[in-house]
Amino acid sequence: MTKPIISKDKLLESGIHYGHQTKSWNPAMKPFIAMSRRNIHLINLDKSTQSLENSYNIVKKITERRGVFLFVGTTKQSSKTVRENAERVGSFYIDHRWLGGILTNFRTIQNSINKLKKLERLDKTGFEGYTKKEAILMKKKLDKLEKVLGGIKHMRRLPQAIFVTSIRNEDIAIKEARKMKIPVFGIADTNVDPYTVNFPIFGNDDANKSTALITTVIADAIADVKKEKKLAAYVENDEVEIMGIIPQEEKRSRYPKKEYRFKDDNSYAKRKEFKTFIQKPENKLVETKSNADVKKEIQPKQVESKEIKSNIVLEKTILVKKVTKPKPPTTKVTTTKKVTKPKPSTTKVTTTKKVTKPKPNINTKKKTNSLKKDIKPKVRKIKEK
């Protein structure tokens, strides 16, 4: 049996087999997933070791033909591993931000690289011949260009292969590489289509340990051709060294709990370690106080200040009584005023009422006229008789 590129114990320790939640998976990754537990997919370790060995051998062949290799990892958990492994092997890297057109428009990016080199020469001389303000602005520009193009400033031609730590985050770099027909090696998680990359490596692209382990293995392929020391590939478990692991002190939790601080040094410690530490009387802890605790401390102080003020006022009154002389008697003059009641007003109020005649009813007139008409013909008839 051939020896595996890396043992399964190390792969499990790094957490390479953990995928994303089952609801956010890509169906193209179905043949490379072993099972799901607690709504999380688990990647098949046999598939991940096979893909690692395959990519390791192809990277060796590219470096034997004097091919230039480019490492790309701009995420927080992968930028340190990409930088350290690329510098160890002597290849190029991008660890801060991928500028659009690094591969498709390499000539224009060479102009900005020339600017960077020019500013570096001026920085060595201390910006002689420039004012203080101009020197500060040029220093800021130098730092900005160094972050973005620091790993590519010695690259004179396009790379023959690219390694990407995350297919999802570095999608612009993959699109440019496919347009320029450059082979791409990338870590494929369960939420990604692995066929977007030429040589996928199945594993966890979110954890710092898993990305660091895969990058060290690929860097070892370049080191093997250059006859340098290998750190992870085909090495025993006791001698494995993974480059670019972020220590736990630098990792900050998103929602930290109550923070405790020592008096002697300003280092933070976990609650479990305090059980043995608190028992000693020498080591006293200082807790970070909340706003409610501060308000409780302030209230009794305010009451004390009121009592002190009242005591001071009493002392002053006693001193004033002792010092004051008796005043001479003062005669009070009393004045009497006649109070006159106001007389009631004798003004007559005259009210005038308007007398309105009743209007004649039109209907009554009509009735009288009709009666007259009825009476007249009767009188005539009597006369005729």
C-alpha positions in Angstrom: 0.0 0.0 0.0 1.2 3.5 -0.9 1.5 6.0 1.9 -1.3 8.7 1.9 -0.3 12.3 1.4 -1.6 13.1 4.9 -3.2 10.9 7.6 -6.9 11.0 8.3 -6.3 11.9 11.9 -4.7 15.2 10.8 -7.6 15.8 8.4 -10.1 15.3 11.1 -8.2 17.4 13.6 -8.2 20.3 11.1 -11.9 20.0 10.5 -11.6 19.5 6.7 -14.7 17.3 6.6 -17.2 19.9 7.9 -19.5 21.4 5.3 -22.4 23.9 5.3 -26.0 23.5 6.4 -28.1 21.1 4.3 -30.5 23.9 3.2 -27.6 25.8 1.6 -25.9 23.0 -0.4 -25.1 22.7 -4.1 -26.5 19.5 -5.8 -23.3 19.2 -7.9 -21.5 18.3 -4.6 -23.7 15.2 -4.0 -21.2 12.5 -5.0 -18.5 14.1 -2.7 -20.7 14.2 0.5 -20.6 11.3 2.9 -23.7 12.1 5.2 -25.5 14.8 7.1 -25.7 15.2 10.9 -27.6 17.8 12.8 -28.5 19.5 9.5 -24.8 19.8 8.5 -23.2 18.0 5.5 -20.0 16.0 6.1 -17.5 15.7 3.2 -16.1 12.3 2.3 -12.5 12.1 3.5 -11.5 9.6 0.8 -12.5 12.0 -1.9 -10.7 14.9 -0.3 -7.4 12.9 0.0 -7.7 11.7 -3.6 -8.2 15.3 -4.8 -5.3 16.5 -2.7 -2.9 13.9 -4.1 -4.0 14.6 -7.7 -3.5 18.4 -7.3 -0.1 17.8 -5.6 1.2 15.8 -8.5 0.0 18.3 -11.1 1.6 21.3 -9.3 4.9 19.3 -9.2 4.7 18.9 -13.0 4.0 22.7 -13.6 7.0 23.7 -11.4 9.3 21.2 -13.1 8.6 23.1 -16.4 9.6 26.4 -14.6 6.0 27.5 -14.3 5.0 30.6 -12.2 2.5 29.9 -9.5 0.1 32.4 -7.9 -1.6 32.0 -4.5 -4.9 33.9 -3.9 -6.7 34.2 -0.5 -8.3 37.5 0.5 -10.5 36.2 3.4 -9.6 36.8 7.0 -8.9 33.1 7.8 -6.8 32.5 4.7 -4.7 35.7 4.1 -2.0 34.7 6.7 -1.5 31.2 5.3 -1.3 32.4 1.7 1.3 35.0 2.5 3.6 32.8 4.7 3.4 29.7 2.4 4.1 31.8 -0.8 7.1 33.5 0.8 8.5 30.2 2.0 8.4 28.7 -1.5 9.3 31.9 -3.4 6.0 32.3 -5.4 3.6 35.2 -5.9 0.5 35.9 -3.8 -2.5 38.2 -3.3 -3.7 38.3 0.3 -5.6 41.6 0.7 -7.9 42.4 -2.3 -8.2 41.1 -5.9 -7.9 44.1 -8.3 -10.0 43.6 -11.4 -7.8 43.0 -14.5 -4.7 41.5 -12.8 -4.8 38.7 -15.5 -6.9 40.2 -18.3 -5.3 43.7 -18.2 -1.8 43.0 -16.9 -0.1 45.8 -18.8 -2.0 48.6 -17.0 -1.4 46.9 -13.6 2.4 46.9 -14.4 2.2 50.8 -14.5 0.9 50.8 -10.9 3.6 48.3 -10.0 6.2 50.7 -11.4 4.7 53.5 -9.3 5.1 51.3 -6.2 8.8 50.6 -7.0 9.4 54.4 -7.6 7.8 55.2 -4.2 9.9 52.6 -2.5 13.1 54.2 -3.9 12.0 57.6 -2.6 11.1 56.1 0.8 14.7 54.8 1.2 16.1 58.4 0.7 13.4 59.8 3.1 11.5 61.7 0.3 14.3 64.3 -0.2 13.3 67.4 -2.2 9.6 67.1 -1.1 7.7 69.0 1.5 6.4 67.4 4.7 2.8 67.3 3.4 3.8 65.7 0.1 5.9 63.1 1.9 2.9 62.1 4.1 0.6 61.7 1.1 3.2 59.7 -0.8 3.7 57.4 2.2 0.0 56.7 2.4 -0.1 55.9 -1.3 2.9 53.5 -0.8 1.2 51.6 2.0 -2.0 51.3 -0.1 -0.2 49.9 -3.1 1.9 47.6 -0.9 -1.2 46.0 0.5 -2.8 45.3 -2.8 0.3 44.6 -5.1 3.0 43.7 -2.6 3.0 40.0 -3.5 3.0 40.7 -7.3 5.6 43.5 -7.7 8.3 41.1 -9.0 5.9 39.2 -11.4 6.9 40.1 -15.0 4.6 37.7 -16.8 1.3 35.9 -16.3 1.3 32.8 -14.0 1.0 29.3 -15.4 -1.4 28.2 -12.5 -3.5 29.7 -9.7 -4.4 28.3 -6.3 -7.6 29.7 -4.7 -8.6 29.2 -1.0 -12.3 29.8 -1.7 -14.2 29.3 -4.9 -17.1 31.5 -3.8 -15.1 34.4 -2.5 -12.5 34.5 -5.3 -15.0 34.2 -8.2 -13.5 37.2 -10.1 -10.0 35.7 -10.1 -11.5 32.3 -11.4 -13.4 34.1 -14.2 -10.3 36.0 -15.4 -8.2 32.8 -15.2 -10.7 30.9 -17.4 -10.7 33.7 -19.9 -6.9 33.6 -20.2 -7.0 29.7 -20.1 -5.0 29.4 -16.9 -5.6 26.2 -14.8 -7.1 26.8 -11.4 -6.8 24.8 -8.1 -9.4 25.6 -5.5 -11.0 24.4 -2.3 -14.6 23.3 -3.0 -17.1 23.4 -0.1 -20.6 21.9 -0.1 -22.2 25.2 -1.1 -20.2 25.6 -4.3 -20.1 24.1 -7.8 -16.8 22.2 -8.1 -16.8 22.2 -11.9 -16.1 25.9 -12.1 -12.5 25.0 -11.2 -10.1 22.7 -13.2 -8.8 20.9 -10.1 -11.1 21.0 -7.1 -9.9 20.0 -3.6 -12.9 18.9 -1.5 -12.8 20.4 2.0 -13.9 23.1 4.4 -13.0 26.6 3.1 -14.2 28.5 6.2 -12.0 27.1 9.0 -8.5 28.5 9.4 -6.9 25.1 10.1 -8.3 23.3 7.1 -7.3 26.1 4.6 -3.8 26.3 6.2 -3.3 22.5 5.9 -4.3 22.4 2.2 -2.1 25.5 1.3 0.9 23.9 3.1 0.4 20.7 1.1 0.3 22.5 -2.2 3.3 24.7 -1.2 5.2 21.5 -0.3 4.8 20.3 -4.0 6.7 23.4 -5.1 9.3 22.9 -2.3 9.8 19.3 -3.3 10.9 20.3 -6.8 13.2 23.0 -5.4 14.6 20.4 -2.9 13.5 22.3 0.1 12.0 21.1 3.4 8.5 19.8 3.3 6.2 20.5 6.3 2.9 18.5 5.8 3.0 16.3 2.6 4.2 12.7 3.1 5.4 13.6 6.6 4.6 11.7 9.8 2.0 13.0 12.2 4.6 14.0 14.9 6.6 16.1 12.4 3.7 17.9 10.6 3.9 21.7 10.7 1.0 23.8 9.4 1.9 27.4 8.3 -0.3 30.3 9.0 -2.6 29.2 11.8 -4.1 32.1 13.6 -3.7 31.8 17.4 -6.7 31.8 19.7 -5.6 35.1 21.4 -6.0 36.9 18.1 -9.4 35.4 17.4 -12.1 37.6 19.0 -15.5 36.3 19.7 -18.4 38.3 18.1 -20.3 38.5 21.4 -17.8 38.4 24.3 -18.9 37.6 27.8 -17.9 39.5 30.9 -14.3 40.4 30.7 -12.0 40.1 33.8 -8.6 41.8 34.1 -5.6 41.2 36.3 -4.1 44.0 38.3 -0.5 43.2 37.6 -0.7 42.6 33.8 -3.6 43.5 31.4 -4.0 39.9 30.0 -7.4 38.2 29.7 -8.1 34.7 31.0 -10.9 32.2 30.8 -13.4 31.6 33.7 -12.3 28.1 34.2 -8.7 29.2 35.1 -10.0 31.5 37.8 -11.1 28.8 40.1 -7.5 28.0 41.2 -6.5 31.7 40.8 -9.1 33.3 42.9 -8.3 31.2 46.0 -5.0 33.0 46.4 -5.4 36.3 48.4 -2.4 37.9 46.6 -4.2 37.8 43.2 -7.2 40.1 43.3 -9.4 40.6 40.2 -10.9 43.8 38.9 -14.3 43.3 37.2 -15.4 45.6 34.4 -18.3 47.5 36.0 -21.7 47.9 34.3 -23.7 51.2 34.2 -26.2 49.9 36.8 -23.3 49.1 39.3 -21.9 52.6 38.8 -25.2 54.3 39.5 -25.7 52.3 42.7 -22.3 53.6 43.9 -23.0 57.2 43.0 -26.4 57.4 44.9 -25.1 56.9 48.5 -22.4 59.5 47.8 -25.0 62.1 46.9 -26.8 61.5 50.2 -23.6 61.9 52.2 -22.9 65.2 50.4 -26.4 66.5 51.4 -25.7 65.6 55.1 -22.3 67.4 55.0 -23.9 70.6 53.5 -26.6 70.6 56.2 -23.9 70.4 58.9 -22.0 73.2 57.4 -25.1 75.4 57.3 -25.8 74.7 61.0 -22.2 75.7 62.0 -22.5 79.0 60.1 -25.8 79.9 61.8 -24.3 79.3 65.2 -21.3 81.6 64.4 -23.6 84.3 63.1 -25.7 84.2 66.3 -22.6 84.7 68.4 -21.3 87.6 66.4 -24.5 89.6 65.8 -25.2 92.7 68.0 -28.6 93.5 69.5 -30.5 95.8 67.1 -32.1 99.1 68.4 -35.9 99.1 69.0 -37.9 100.2 66.0 -41.2 102.1 66.2 -43.9 100.8 64.0 -46.3 103.4 62.4 -49.8 102.2 61.8 -52.0 103.9 59.2 -55.7 103.5 59.0 -57.5 103.8 55.7 -61.3 104.4 55.2 -62.8 101.6 53.3 -65.7 102.8 51.1 -68.0 100.4 49.5 -68.9 101.1 45.9 -72.5 102.4 45.3 -74.8 100.4 43.2 -75.3 101.8 39.7 -78.8 103.3 39.0 -79.0 103.0 35.3 -82.4 102.1 33.7 -82.4 99.7 30.9 -85.0 100.3 28.2 -86.0 97.5 26.0 -87.8 98.2 22.7 -89.8 95.6 21.0 -90.6 95.7 17.3 -94.3 95.3 16.5 -94.8 93.3 13.3 -98.1 93.2 11.6 -99.4 89.8 10.5 -99.1 89.3 6.8 -102.4 88.6 5.0 -102.8 85.1 4.0 -103.1 84.6 0.3 -105.3 81.5 0.6 -108.0 83.5 2.6 -108.3 86.1 -0.3 -108.9 83.3 -2.8 -111.7 81.8 -0.6 -113.6 85.2 -0.3 -113.5 85.7 -4.1 -114.9 82.2 -4.7 -117.8 82.8 -2.3 -118.8 86.1 -4.1 -118.9 84.3 -7.4 -121.2 81.6 -6.0 -123.7 84.1 -4.5 -124.3 86.3 -7.5 -125.9 83.8 -9.8 -128.4 82.7 -7.1 -129.6 86.3 -6.6 -130.2 86.6 -10.3 -132.3 83.5 -10.4 -134.6 84.8 -7.6 -135.2 88.0 -9.4 -136.2 86.2 -12.6 -138.9 84.2 -10.7 
